[in-house]
């Protein structure tokens, strides 16, 4: 059977990317290991990039942003401490099962808040190509804790 005789959705339908076949050749930020699963190059994704990120115990990334892309981080294991702002002056923490939203162009830094456990996360971005712009920021010494407030269900 030639490829023109194959069912339409066989090669243009669902794609499963095995966890042991993720691509480490993606833009990196010091202090973390990003691996891509879903990208334009790998599966033809037009509007999404998805992969994993691991941060070693007691480690932190360099400050960076992702251009015009929106990002969602899902914490699988460990404790994430996020810092953001022009001088990384704000902070919040997330644990397993928590989601983190990073708007476009927001300077930020991921920190593994655990001195003993690897921080493992799943990462999704709003484009099929990866973007990481590393920044040279001198952070404030003590960032302000910003608790999350649900804007829809206030009260």
NORNOR-V417444 format. One record per backbone hydrogen bond with DSSP energy under -1.0 kcal/mol. CO is the residue of the C=O (numbers start at 1). NH is the residue of the N-H. Records with the same first field share a line. If there is no record, write none. Layout:
BEGIN
CO: NH, NH
END
This chain:
BEGIN
2: 5
7: 10
18: 21
23: 36
24: 26
29: 32
30: 62
33: 54
35: 52
36: 23
38: 50
39: 43, 45
40: 44
49: 125
50: 37, 38
51: 123
52: 35
53: 121
54: 33
55: 119
56: 59
59: 112
63: 135
64: 108
65: 133
66: 69
67: 105
70: 126
71: 102
72: 124
73: 100
74: 122
75: 97
77: 120
79: 113
80: 94
81: 111
82: 92
83: 109
84: 90
85: 88
87: 140
89: 144
90: 84
91: 146
92: 82
94: 80
95: 98
98: 75
100: 73
102: 71
103: 106
107: 85
108: 64
109: 83
110: 61
111: 81
114: 58
119: 55
120: 76, 77
121: 53
122: 74
123: 51
124: 72
125: 49
128: 40
133: 65
144: 91
END
